């Protein structure tokens, strides 16, 4: 089943592009947002984001200081999954603890060891994520980098 989903993701990336692929990934999870961020020094720049609510008011997501973001933990630890950030001591250093209720993030690298950004699902509310979906997302994070435009 997951191989079929991965094949579908790769087909969407090839034929429809990154935004359509993020929509496919967002449809699989309860999280409101799905995005890709590129690291540029001490700032994260949004490359693409999906908002289930399509509020249009997402300017605050376009640039985030790395030191404030949950992405810093992904880049440091290789991943971050928190279903309720308000209760998660791993994110104590972020002002978004408890504000961004849930977060799932994985690193993006074109070459192993050379990280350039993150792929993440996040929501203001605590959200669950089952283990099989996390495994799929780990595979998805490996196929996304070639479709992310360079800075």
Backbone as CSV, one residue per row, in Angstrom:
resi,resn,N_x,N_y,N_z,CA_x,CA_y,CA_z,C_x,C_y,C_z
1,UNK,0.820,-1.206,0.000,0.000,0.000,0.000,0.856,1.259,0.000
2,UNK,1.874,1.309,0.867,2.713,2.504,0.924,3.518,2.684,-0.358
3,UNK,3.908,1.570,-0.994,4.629,1.698,-2.259,3.726,2.327,-3.315
4,UNK,2.469,1.966,-3.292,1.515,2.556,-4.232,1.385,4.065,-3.980
5,UNK,1.308,4.449,-2.725,1.221,5.872,-2.381,2.495,6.608,-2.794
6,UNK,3.645,5.977,-2.596,4.910,6.598,-2.992,4.983,6.742,-4.512
7,UNK,4.523,5.736,-5.234,4.477,5.816,-6.699,3.554,6.945,-7.144
8,UNK,2.411,7.083,-6.468,1.475,8.162,-6.788,2.122,9.517,-6.537
9,UNK,2.795,9.647,-5.399,3.490,10.899,-5.081,4.512,11.238,-6.162
10,UNK,5.311,10.275,-6.554,6.330,10.528,-7.574,5.699,10.911,-8.910
11,UNK,4.592,10.282,-9.252,3.899,10.625,-10.493,3.365,12.053,-10.429
12,UNK,2.787,12.438,-9.290,2.285,13.807,-9.125,3.438,14.806,-9.216
13,UNK,4.553,14.508,-8.574,5.714,15.402,-8.651,6.150,15.604,-10.099
14,UNK,6.228,14.517,-10.868,6.685,14.599,-12.265,5.690,15.323,-13.161
15,UNK,4.402,15.085,-12.954,3.404,15.587,-13.900,2.729,16.885,-13.473
16,UNK,2.602,17.114,-12.139,1.855,18.285,-11.674,2.685,19.237,-10.828
17,UNK,3.817,18.762,-10.308,4.703,19.638,-9.570,4.591,19.539,-8.060
18,UNK,5.403,20.358,-7.413,5.577,20.308,-5.961,4.307,20.672,-5.194
19,UNK,3.607,21.712,-5.589,2.426,22.147,-4.847,1.350,21.055,-4.868
20,UNK,1.137,20.444,-6.008,0.157,19.351,-6.096,0.593,18.167,-5.229
21,UNK,1.893,17.906,-5.176,2.405,16.821,-4.335,2.177,17.133,-2.856
22,UNK,2.394,18.380,-2.455,2.140,18.763,-1.065,0.653,18.650,-0.735
23,UNK,-0.204,18.958,-1.697,-1.649,18.794,-1.480,-1.977,17.318,-1.250
24,UNK,-1.393,16.435,-2.050,-1.579,14.994,-1.880,-1.137,14.561,-0.480
25,UNK,0.014,15.042,-0.051,0.531,14.685,1.274,-0.345,15.269,2.386
26,UNK,-0.816,16.495,2.210,-1.674,17.136,3.206,-3.012,16.406,3.347
27,UNK,-3.527,15.897,2.241,-4.805,15.181,2.274,-4.727,13.897,3.101
28,UNK,-3.526,13.390,3.325,-3.338,12.130,4.046,-3.306,12.292,5.567
29,UNK,-3.181,13.526,6.047,-3.003,13.764,7.487,-4.061,14.742,8.004
30,UNK,-4.278,14.765,9.318,-5.245,15.720,9.868,-4.690,17.135,10.016
31,UNK,-3.393,17.315,9.890,-2.759,18.616,10.090,-3.254,19.644,9.073
32,UNK,-3.393,20.872,9.546,-3.882,21.952,8.687,-2.873,22.328,7.602
33,UNK,-1.607,22.406,7.961,-0.588,22.905,7.039,0.402,21.805,6.640
34,UNK,0.873,21.899,5.414,1.977,21.079,4.928,2.890,22.028,4.165
35,UNK,4.187,21.982,4.477,5.083,22.920,3.827,6.495,22.414,3.659
36,UNK,7.215,23.142,2.847,8.653,22.920,2.662,9.343,24.237,2.942
37,UNK,10.386,24.153,3.762,11.183,25.321,4.131,12.632,25.100,3.742
38,UNK,13.236,26.168,3.238,14.656,26.160,2.879,15.406,27.004,3.897
39,UNK,16.538,26.476,4.361,17.382,27.188,5.312,18.285,28.142,4.540
40,UNK,18.297,29.401,4.986,19.191,30.408,4.421,19.808,31.150,5.599
41,UNK,20.988,30.693,6.013,21.615,31.264,7.193,20.800,30.940,8.422
42,UNK,20.307,31.973,9.083,19.509,31.784,10.298,18.011,32.028,10.072
43,UNK,17.600,31.946,8.802,16.193,32.166,8.452,15.682,31.001,7.629
44,UNK,14.445,30.612,7.904,13.756,29.607,7.092,12.831,30.346,6.133
45,UNK,12.925,30.003,4.861,12.064,30.598,3.840,11.108,29.532,3.341
46,UNK,9.823,29.858,3.329,8.850,28.914,2.810,8.988,28.813,1.300
47,UNK,9.071,27.585,0.825,9.137,27.308,-0.607,7.729,27.080,-1.145
48,UNK,6.931,26.336,-0.379,5.543,26.045,-0.753,4.800,25.623,0.505
49,UNK,3.521,25.995,0.581,2.710,25.613,1.742,1.273,25.344,1.291
50,UNK,0.669,24.360,1.920,-0.746,24.044,1.728,-1.458,24.343,3.040
51,UNK,-2.594,25.005,2.953,-3.432,25.312,4.110,-4.807,24.703,3.838
52,UNK,-5.172,23.696,4.622,-6.476,23.046,4.433,-7.623,24.055,4.472
53,UNK,-7.487,25.084,5.281,-8.559,26.074,5.409,-8.501,27.153,4.332
54,UNK,-7.438,27.158,3.555,-7.248,28.122,2.466,-7.606,29.541,2.910
55,UNK,-7.091,29.904,4.085,-7.433,31.211,4.656,-6.798,32.371,3.913
56,UNK,-5.696,32.124,3.237,-5.010,33.203,2.539,-4.192,34.086,3.469
57,UNK,-4.398,33.956,4.767,-3.698,34.776,5.750,-2.543,33.979,6.349
58,UNK,-1.560,33.672,5.509,-0.447,32.836,5.976,0.898,33.530,5.826
59,UNK,0.881,34.840,5.739,2.123,35.592,5.601,3.116,35.312,6.716
60,UNK,2.602,35.044,7.914,3.470,34.758,9.056,4.256,33.456,8.879
61,UNK,3.863,32.636,7.913,4.559,31.366,7.658,5.668,31.495,6.619
62,UNK,5.798,32.632,5.974,6.703,32.745,4.833,8.175,32.823,5.227
63,UNK,8.486,33.463,6.339,9.853,33.512,6.852,9.800,33.355,8.362
64,UNK,10.644,32.466,8.861,10.673,32.198,10.293,12.132,32.150,10.734
65,UNK,12.489,32.835,11.817,13.857,32.693,12.323,14.115,31.231,12.708
66,UNK,15.205,30.694,12.251,15.543,29.301,12.539,15.538,29.032,14.037
67,UNK,16.040,29.969,14.824,16.145,29.767,16.271,14.787,29.712,16.966
68,UNK,13.737,30.176,16.317,12.389,30.127,16.884,11.610,28.893,16.430
69,UNK,12.009,28.320,15.327,11.206,27.298,14.651,11.370,25.903,15.242
70,UNK,10.404,25.063,14.954,10.539,23.636,15.265,11.496,22.979,14.274
71,UNK,11.698,23.588,13.117,12.623,23.039,12.121,14.042,22.920,12.672
72,UNK,14.414,23.786,13.602,15.756,23.703,14.184,15.996,22.331,14.802
73,UNK,14.954,21.743,15.392,15.091,20.433,16.033,15.190,19.322,14.991
74,UNK,14.507,19.509,13.862,14.609,18.553,12.757,16.032,18.544,12.225
75,UNK,16.587,19.712,12.007,17.939,19.811,11.461,18.974,19.279,12.450
76,UNK,18.719,19.469,13.733,19.645,18.989,14.760,19.513,17.480,14.999
77,UNK,18.262,16.989,15.072,18.018,15.612,15.503,17.634,14.651,14.385
78,UNK,17.385,15.173,13.185,17.040,14.296,12.068,15.550,14.087,11.879
79,UNK,14.736,14.545,12.826,13.282,14.482,12.699,12.672,15.082,13.963
80,UNK,11.397,15.428,13.870,10.642,15.816,15.053,9.185,15.468,14.816
81,UNK,8.621,14.725,15.734,7.189,14.445,15.737,6.683,14.806,17.114
82,UNK,5.799,15.783,17.176,5.148,16.122,18.428,3.660,16.272,18.159
83,UNK,2.864,15.457,18.839,1.416,15.506,18.651,0.768,16.560,19.534
84,UNK,1.504,17.026,20.560,1.017,18.088,21.445,2.233,18.845,21.978
85,UNK,2.629,19.882,21.276,3.876,20.577,21.604,3.855,21.216,22.987
86,UNK,2.678,21.557,23.487,2.578,22.166,24.810,3.048,21.250,25.922
87,UNK,3.055,19.956,25.650,3.480,18.966,26.642,4.826,18.334,26.295
88,UNK,5.513,18.879,25.299,6.739,18.257,24.791,7.969,19.064,25.217
89,UNK,8.772,18.553,26.159,9.944,19.295,26.624,11.028,19.475,25.560
90,UNK,10.996,18.699,24.488,12.005,18.836,23.426,11.924,20.184,22.735
91,UNK,10.763,20.840,22.785,10.597,22.110,22.074,10.545,23.309,23.032
92,UNK,11.037,23.123,24.244,11.038,24.206,25.231,11.736,25.469,24.728
93,UNK,12.720,25.331,23.853,13.497,26.473,23.381,12.761,27.318,22.336
94,UNK,11.612,26.858,21.880,10.894,27.577,20.833,9.728,28.384,21.396
95,UNK,9.571,29.629,20.949,8.407,30.409,21.368,7.100,29.867,20.784
96,UNK,7.198,28.933,19.853,6.008,28.336,19.247,5.498,27.130,20.022
97,UNK,6.197,26.765,21.109,5.724,25.667,21.956,4.318,25.997,22.439
98,UNK,3.387,25.068,22.214,2.009,25.271,22.628,1.193,26.139,21.682
99,UNK,1.853,26.955,20.880,1.166,27.770,19.877,0.945,26.926,18.631
100,UNK,2.025,26.322,18.150,1.934,25.349,17.075,1.696,24.016,17.774
101,UNK,0.450,23.601,17.832,0.059,22.461,18.658,0.688,21.143,18.278
102,UNK,0.836,20.902,16.988,1.439,19.648,16.536,2.338,19.922,15.345
103,UNK,3.329,19.063,15.206,4.345,19.266,14.167,4.996,17.933,13.841
104,UNK,5.153,17.682,12.553,5.892,16.525,12.063,6.875,17.073,11.044
105,UNK,8.166,16.916,11.281,9.156,17.464,10.364,10.265,16.486,10.058
106,UNK,10.695,16.517,8.812,11.793,15.679,8.337,12.752,16.531,7.519
107,UNK,14.033,16.198,7.568,15.017,16.980,6.817,14.968,16.674,5.325
108,UNK,15.390,17.646,4.543,15.524,17.482,3.100,16.991,17.662,2.734
109,UNK,17.472,16.743,1.923,18.867,16.794,1.475,18.957,16.264,0.055
110,UNK,19.712,16.959,-0.804,19.954,16.457,-2.149,21.026,15.380,-2.082
111,UNK,22.047,15.641,-1.285,23.129,14.701,-1.042,23.070,14.330,0.439
112,UNK,23.156,13.043,0.781,23.107,12.686,2.207,24.115,13.495,3.025
113,UNK,23.624,14.032,4.133,24.482,14.827,5.005,24.507,16.308,4.686
114,UNK,23.977,16.695,3.526,23.951,18.108,3.139,22.505,18.609,3.164
115,UNK,22.041,18.924,4.351,20.656,19.343,4.533,20.448,20.758,4.013
116,UNK,19.333,20.975,3.335,19.028,22.323,2.854,17.690,22.830,3.371
117,UNK,16.907,21.953,3.985,15.615,22.410,4.456,14.825,21.316,5.138
118,UNK,13.526,21.586,5.286,12.639,20.639,5.955,11.326,20.508,5.209
119,UNK,10.715,19.356,5.396,9.360,19.053,4.950,8.553,18.849,6.222
120,UNK,7.399,19.492,6.338,6.668,19.368,7.601,5.159,19.482,7.432
121,UNK,4.472,18.848,8.383,3.039,19.019,8.604,2.925,19.715,9.955
122,UNK,2.011,20.667,10.088,1.843,21.317,11.377,0.432,21.871,11.510
123,UNK,0.057,22.133,12.762,-1.298,22.586,13.046,-1.284,23.351,14.366
124,UNK,-2.222,24.262,14.526,-2.349,24.974,15.794,-2.908,24.059,16.878
125,UNK,-3.598,23.026,16.479,-4.205,22.070,17.404,-3.349,20.810,17.502
126,UNK,-3.369,20.146,18.655,-2.713,18.831,18.734,-3.355,17.882,17.711
127,UNK,-2.525,17.134,17.021,-3.006,16.193,16.008,-2.235,14.885,16.118
128,UNK,-2.898,13.768,15.922,-2.209,12.478,15.942,-1.537,12.194,14.598
129,UNK,-0.621,11.261,14.624,-0.017,10.747,13.392,0.365,9.305,13.650
130,UNK,-0.195,8.390,12.851,0.131,6.994,13.120,1.496,6.629,12.549
131,UNK,2.053,5.571,13.087,3.416,5.156,12.732,3.566,4.837,11.249
132,UNK,2.548,4.231,10.644,2.661,3.879,9.227,2.712,5.133,8.360
133,UNK,1.980,6.174,8.755,2.036,7.425,7.989,3.399,8.088,8.157
134,UNK,3.953,8.033,9.356,5.284,8.600,9.548,6.317,7.867,8.683
135,UNK,6.203,6.563,8.588,7.114,5.793,7.723,6.977,6.236,6.272
136,UNK,5.744,6.436,5.821,5.521,6.912,4.460,6.136,8.295,4.270
137,UNK,5.945,9.177,5.243,6.500,10.531,5.135,8.020,10.514,5.070
138,UNK,8.632,9.581,5.780,10.092,9.431,5.722,10.527,9.100,4.300
139,UNK,9.788,8.214,3.639,10.085,7.878,2.241,9.810,9.070,1.324
140,UNK,8.717,9.776,1.594,8.356,10.934,0.776,9.442,12.005,0.844
141,UNK,10.000,12.226,2.033,11.037,13.249,2.202,12.276,12.937,1.368
142,UNK,12.463,11.694,1.011,13.621,11.313,0.180,13.396,11.610,-1.299
143,UNK,12.138,11.675,-1.739,11.875,11.912,-3.164,11.547,13.379,-3.469
144,UNK,11.302,14.192,-2.459,10.942,15.592,-2.680,12.091,16.496,-3.139
145,UNK,13.319,16.357,-2.602,14.364,17.342,-2.895,14.608,17.700,-4.353
146,UNK,14.633,16.769,-5.294,14.885,17.185,-6.682,13.811,18.114,-7.270
147,UNK,12.656,18.179,-6.613,11.565,19.003,-7.122,11.438,20.353,-6.418
148,UNK,12.344,20.592,-5.467,12.375,21.872,-4.754,13.335,22.784,-5.505
149,UNK,12.835,23.934,-5.949,13.685,24.852,-6.721,14.832,25.369,-5.863
150,UNK,16.004,25.517,-6.474,17.144,26.058,-5.720,16.881,27.496,-5.276
151,UNK,17.591,27.888,-4.231,17.429,29.268,-3.704,17.873,30.278,-4.724
